[in-house]
Amino acid sequence: MSKKVTIQMLAEYTGLSPATISRVFNHSDLVKESTRRQVEEAMTALGMPPTPAVTQKETLKPTIILNIPDIENNYYQKIISGATVSAKAHNCNVLVYESSLRNKRLYDFIDMLQNVQASGVITLNNLTVEALHKINNTVPVVQCSEYNPEANIPYVTINNYQSARYATEYLISTGRNKIAFLNGPLNFRYALERRRGFVSAMENAGLSVPNNWIVQLPKINFDMAYASACQLLDADVIPNAFFAISDILAAAAIRAARQFQLRVPEDISVIGFDNIDISMMTTPSITTVSQPCFQIGYTACDMLIDLISNPSTVSKTILLNTELIVRESTVSLSARRY
């Protein structure tokens, strides 16, 4: 662009965001014709004739950045797959970027978005309002799985509170009254909401939970969960059930039970969350809350592409259903959707 006419000047003249102006220049095929014409007219009015970068479609495929906090967490794989299928259907590329986006990493991320001329971001991090707005001022953003409701940024997720509450109620209905809770890091909303659902169900049933039976792990890690479960089982009073907020943690609880010669589900019931492959590969197989992970990723990408094409799209929220899948790690009961 000319040194005299900047993106900021065009944004102020048209009332469009700088991110929209940038998309007109870099990925005009994702911008509505009326928006492109509006920018061209502004350029002419400001003394800068439209350039081929504006009037011709970009030959390179638009790039969507999928930001995940931990590449080792298997939960994210089906979400990545769903987003990739949607992106391909819209002739876009997907670039997976692993980072918590905390502190300086956020600014590195924004620099990267500009360097690769990204068209939009799907983030699976639970970010502050300020962080989300900084990213959204560069490119459109959709929150996926994790979200901050105060940011007025669209998101797709599940009802973690209700899902966890129902799973706990199911355990209680099978006669389990001493339930331990294996949780993940509390800087994620899902961990807060699932803990809230667990506590709510226990309180509603009049059941107490010792403080040390609510285990907070710094990350979703098998070894950490195994050590924590062993510690709980190596006590005078032990739980007769584990509710783990990840199938990885549930598998660790099953292994810990075996270490102490306890039978699953006869002596101890175990419920996981996510319905990833390991839930069907363990012995016994794991009763789990199934998330529609592929659909979550696919829907998030569809939402983002719609937002890129229509910047005036009103922010929306999508909550997808989960399902309790009953397997061998608990007493049999019909599956139920909620």
C-alpha positions, 0 to 999 in steps of 0.5 A: 500500500502507499505510505500515504494511505494506510489500512487504518485510514481506510478503516476509519473512512469506511467504518470497517475493521482493520482486519476486514481491510486486510482481508480485502487485500490478502484474501478477497475471495473470502470477502463479500463483493459489496465490502470489496467495492466499499474499500475500492471506493474509499481508496479512490476517494483517498487518492489511491486507485484500487490495485490488482491485490484488491480487484483480483482473487488471491491465488493462495488458499486462505489459512486458518490457524487452529490454536491448541494448548497441548498437542499431546492431549488426544482430546484435540485430535478429532477436533482438529480433524473436524476443522480440517474437513470443514476448511478443505470444503471451503478451499482453506488450509489449516495450520495447528499452532500449539501455545497457551498464548500467555504473556509474550506468547500472545504477541508472538502469536499475533506477529505470526498471524500477520506474517502468514497473512492468516484469515482467521483463528479457532482457539481452544484456549480459555483466554482473557477478554483482552487477549481475545480482543487483541487477536480479533483486532487482527483476524476474526476469532471463534472460540472452540470448546473453551470460551470466555462468555464476557468477550462477545466472541462466538463459540461452540462447546458443550454444557460441561456443568450439566454433563458432569452433574449427570455422570455423577448422578449416574454413579450415585444411582448405581449405589456408589456413595464415596466418589473421588474426582480427578480434575485437570488444571483450573485455568480451563473453564471445562475443569471448573464447570465439571468440578461444579457439576460434580460437587452439585450432584454430590451435595444434592444427594447429601454426600460429602467429599473429603477435600483430598478426594478432589484432585487438581492436576496441572495437566492431563497426564496419565502418570500424574493421575496414576500417582494421585489415584494410588495415594487415595487408594493407599489410605484407611478410607478409600473411594468406591468410585472415580469420576475423571474429567478425561478418559486418560485420567480414568485409565490411570484410575483403573490401573491404580485399582489393579495395583491394589487388587481392587476389581473394576467395577465390582469394588470401584466404578470408574467414569471418564470423559471425552470418549476418545479411543483409549476408553474402548481400548482399556480392560475393562472398557471405560464408561464415559461422557462422549463429546461430539469432538469432530462436530465441534471442530467442524462447526467452529470452522464453519462459524469462522468462515462465515464470520470471515465472509460476513464480518457483520455476523452477530456473535452466536453461541452453539452448545452441542449435546453429549451422551453418557456411554455405559461400558464395563467400568460401571454397572450397566445402565442405558445410555442417555442424552442430555 
